[in-house]
Amino acid sequence: VQLQASGGGLVQAGGTLRLSCAASGGSFRNYATGWFRQAPGKEREFVAAIRWSGGNTAYADSVKGRFTISRDNAKNTVYLQMKMLSPEDTAVYYCAAGHPIVSTFGNPTAYNYWGQGTLVTVSS
């Protein structure tokens, strides 16, 4: 499975962006999908994840209430709707797919496939 993340860009603080993660070479079906981000000089951190059925989601505390993860299995695409963006959200955002259980949604080693990343820059 190959993952292609897109939708990043430059946005002002308080603005919104929607990231997409499209799968090719296979189906997203039965995979949980997560979003992670890495800011310059920082470790990669968990942002959000969703089970293939969409029935379970998880969010980092820093994005709860501002970001929403969703998926369209028919389109093999997972989305990350981001609102009320702040400069602290500036990072390269990566999507990943695998078979983590809910308790390991935030563990990057639980994911088998990674996209190339899309840069989100939030200006103050």
Disulfide bonds with the S-S distance in Angstrom:
Cys21-Cys95 2.11
